[in-house]
Amino acid sequence: MAKRRISRARLKTQRFSLAKAATWYEGKDFTFDWTTWHFPNWVKLLRTRRMKKLRVLEIGSWEGRSALFFLNHLPNAKLTCIDSFAGGQEHQEAAARSAKDTRVLRTVEKRFDANTKAFKTRVEKIKSNSTDALIALGLKDRRFDVAYIDGGHRASEVYSDGMLTWPLMARGGLVLFDDYQWDEMPGKMNNPGPGIDAFLKAIDGQYRMVLDGYQIGIVKR
């Protein structure tokens, strides 16, 4: 039987559900889910962009759960993933205390590769710290329509990721920051919030806020 084609109009009107998203992860290997609860907000923010040939940048991919959202929900998008796969401060400290967390950290890149394998023609993986990777993308004059910043959690790391990502964004580009309200690490500057606040202050007047909660979403003017 011939495959039934889904028209552009029909795909555009298909409703998102968390149950549908769960099917994207069947047969995949994950140890954590920090991401799925944000999907309804992302769907709303991407509603008018869904069928476009978007250039998506992701800083901090871990096992690929957010990457699979972008690849499945945005069928015409291409995704650039930046991750050192060495884990952030909190992962490294956990690994130092636990053999289980050590194993998780050592195999995270392998899980990312396996989980995104079906989309290898649409994924560009850059194994690097975000500073070097973002500077290299800037030197190549790369541009993006959507960026998801979920890398290092120290305020200085988040601020740097924001400042280096901002020149890469096309006009009207959407930037999402994860973990604005995350405060798991001792010491204010070891958490993302102050870095995001400093970044937003530095680009005051250059954006409009579209999401203000646990995650921050801005659109470049």
C-alpha positions as CSV (number, residue, x, y, z in Angstrom):
1,M,0.0,0.0,0.0
2,A,1.3,3.4,-0.9
3,K,2.2,5.7,1.9
4,R,-0.4,8.3,2.5
5,R,1.0,11.8,2.1
6,I,0.2,14.4,4.8
7,S,-0.5,17.7,3.2
8,R,1.2,20.8,4.4
9,A,-2.1,22.3,5.6
10,R,-3.0,19.1,7.5
11,L,0.4,19.0,9.2
12,K,0.1,22.6,10.1
13,T,-3.2,22.0,12.0
14,Q,-2.2,18.8,13.7
15,R,-2.5,19.3,17.5
16,F,0.5,18.8,19.7
17,S,0.0,16.6,22.8
18,L,2.4,15.3,25.4
19,A,1.2,11.8,24.6
20,K,2.3,12.4,21.0
21,A,5.6,13.7,22.2
22,A,6.1,10.5,24.2
23,T,6.1,8.5,21.0
24,W,9.2,10.4,19.8
25,Y,11.1,8.8,22.7
26,E,10.0,5.2,22.3
27,G,13.0,2.9,21.8
28,K,15.4,5.7,22.9
29,D,17.7,5.7,25.9
30,F,17.3,8.4,28.5
31,T,18.2,8.7,32.1
32,F,16.5,12.0,32.9
33,D,13.6,14.1,31.7
34,W,14.1,17.8,32.5
35,T,12.5,19.0,29.3
36,T,9.1,17.7,28.3
37,W,7.1,19.9,30.7
38,H,8.3,22.9,28.7
39,F,7.0,21.6,25.4
40,P,3.5,23.3,25.5
41,N,5.2,26.7,25.9
42,W,7.5,26.0,23.0
43,V,4.7,24.9,20.8
44,K,2.9,28.2,21.4
45,L,6.0,30.2,20.7
46,L,6.8,28.3,17.5
47,R,3.2,28.1,16.2
48,T,3.7,30.5,13.3
49,R,7.2,29.2,12.5
50,R,6.5,25.4,12.5
51,M,6.6,24.7,8.7
52,K,9.5,27.1,7.9
53,K,13.1,26.0,7.1
54,L,14.4,27.1,10.4
55,R,18.0,27.2,11.5
56,V,18.0,26.0,15.1
57,L,20.9,26.3,17.5
58,E,21.0,24.3,20.8
59,I,23.6,24.9,23.4
60,G,23.6,22.0,25.8
61,S,22.1,18.8,24.2
62,W,22.8,16.2,26.9
63,E,21.0,13.0,25.8
64,G,19.1,14.6,22.9
65,R,15.6,15.0,24.4
66,S,15.2,18.7,23.4
67,A,16.9,18.0,20.1
68,L,14.2,15.4,19.3
69,F,11.5,18.0,20.1
70,F,12.9,20.4,17.5
71,L,13.5,17.7,14.9
72,N,10.1,16.1,15.2
73,H,8.0,19.2,15.8
74,L,9.8,21.4,13.2
75,P,9.9,19.0,10.2
76,N,11.8,21.4,7.9
77,A,14.3,22.6,10.5
78,K,18.0,21.9,10.7
79,L,19.6,21.7,14.1
80,T,23.1,22.6,15.3
81,C,23.9,21.1,18.6
82,I,26.8,22.3,20.8
83,D,27.9,20.2,23.8
84,S,31.2,19.2,25.3
85,F,29.4,16.1,26.7
86,A,31.6,16.6,29.8
87,G,28.7,17.7,31.9
88,G,28.2,20.9,33.9
89,Q,29.4,21.7,37.4
90,E,26.5,19.9,39.0
91,H,27.0,16.7,36.9
92,Q,30.8,16.6,37.6
93,E,30.2,17.0,41.3
94,A,27.6,14.3,41.3
95,A,29.9,12.0,39.4
96,A,32.7,12.6,41.9
97,R,30.3,11.2,44.6
98,S,28.6,8.4,42.8
99,A,29.7,5.5,40.6
100,K,26.3,5.5,38.9
101,D,26.5,9.2,38.0
102,T,30.0,8.6,36.7
103,R,28.7,6.0,34.3
104,V,25.8,8.3,33.2
105,L,28.3,11.1,32.5
106,R,30.7,8.8,30.6
107,T,28.1,7.5,28.3
108,V,26.0,10.6,27.6
109,E,27.4,11.3,24.2
110,K,26.8,7.8,23.1
111,R,23.1,8.1,24.1
112,F,22.8,11.4,22.3
113,D,24.3,9.9,19.1
114,A,21.9,6.9,19.3
115,N,18.8,8.9,20.1
116,T,19.3,11.3,17.2
117,K,20.6,8.8,14.7
118,A,17.5,8.8,12.6
119,F,17.9,12.5,12.0
120,K,21.6,12.5,11.1
121,T,21.1,14.4,7.9
122,R,19.4,17.3,9.8
123,V,21.8,17.4,12.8
124,E,25.1,19.1,13.0
125,K,26.9,18.0,16.2
126,I,29.7,20.3,17.5
127,K,31.6,18.6,20.4
128,S,33.1,21.6,22.0
129,N,32.8,24.1,24.8
130,S,30.2,26.7,23.9
131,T,32.6,29.6,23.9
132,D,34.9,28.2,21.2
133,A,32.0,26.8,19.2
134,L,29.9,30.0,19.1
135,I,33.0,32.1,18.2
136,A,33.7,29.7,15.3
137,L,30.1,30.0,14.1
138,G,30.4,33.8,14.2
139,L,33.6,33.8,12.2
140,K,31.8,31.7,9.6
141,D,28.9,34.3,9.5
142,R,26.4,31.7,10.5
143,R,22.8,32.8,11.4
144,F,20.0,31.1,13.3
145,D,16.2,31.6,13.7
146,V,15.8,29.8,17.0
147,A,18.3,29.2,19.8
148,Y,17.9,27.2,23.0
149,I,20.5,28.0,25.7
150,D,20.8,25.2,28.2
151,G,24.5,24.7,28.7
152,G,26.6,25.6,31.7
153,H,24.6,26.8,34.7
154,R,27.1,29.3,36.2
155,A,25.9,32.9,35.8
156,S,29.1,33.7,33.9
157,E,28.6,30.7,31.5
158,V,25.0,31.7,30.8
159,Y,25.9,35.3,30.2
160,S,28.7,34.4,27.8
161,D,26.4,32.0,25.9
162,G,23.8,34.7,25.6
163,M,26.2,37.4,24.4
164,L,27.9,35.1,21.9
165,T,24.6,33.8,20.6
166,W,22.9,37.1,20.2
167,P,24.9,38.3,17.1
168,L,24.2,35.0,15.4
169,M,20.4,35.5,15.6
170,A,18.5,36.7,12.6
171,R,16.1,39.5,13.0
172,G,12.9,38.1,14.6
173,G,14.9,35.2,16.0
174,L,13.6,33.5,19.1
175,V,16.0,32.8,22.0
176,L,15.0,30.5,24.9
177,F,16.9,30.3,28.1
178,D,16.4,27.3,30.4
179,D,16.5,27.3,34.2
180,Y,16.1,31.0,35.0
181,Q,14.6,30.1,38.3
182,W,17.0,27.1,39.0
183,D,18.9,27.6,42.2
184,E,20.3,24.2,43.0
185,M,23.9,25.3,43.5
186,P,25.2,27.1,46.5
187,G,26.2,30.6,45.8
188,K,24.1,33.0,43.7
189,M,26.6,33.2,40.9
190,N,26.7,29.4,40.4
191,N,23.1,29.6,39.1
192,P,21.7,30.8,35.8
193,G,19.4,33.7,36.9
194,P,22.0,36.4,37.5
195,G,23.6,35.7,34.1
196,I,20.3,35.9,32.3
197,D,19.5,39.1,34.1
198,A,22.8,40.7,33.2
199,F,22.5,39.6,29.5
200,L,19.0,41.1,29.2
201,K,20.2,44.3,30.7
202,A,23.1,44.4,28.2
203,I,20.7,44.1,25.2
204,D,17.9,46.3,26.6
205,G,15.8,47.7,23.8
206,Q,16.9,45.0,21.3
207,Y,14.3,42.4,22.2
208,R,10.7,41.8,23.2
209,M,9.9,39.3,26.0
210,V,7.6,36.5,25.0
211,L,8.1,34.1,27.9
212,D,8.8,35.0,31.5
213,G,8.8,32.2,34.0
214,Y,11.1,29.2,34.7
215,Q,12.3,29.7,31.2
216,I,12.9,33.1,29.5
217,G,12.0,33.7,25.8
218,I,12.9,36.7,23.8
219,V,12.5,37.8,20.2
220,K,15.2,39.9,18.5
221,R,13.8,43.2,17.2
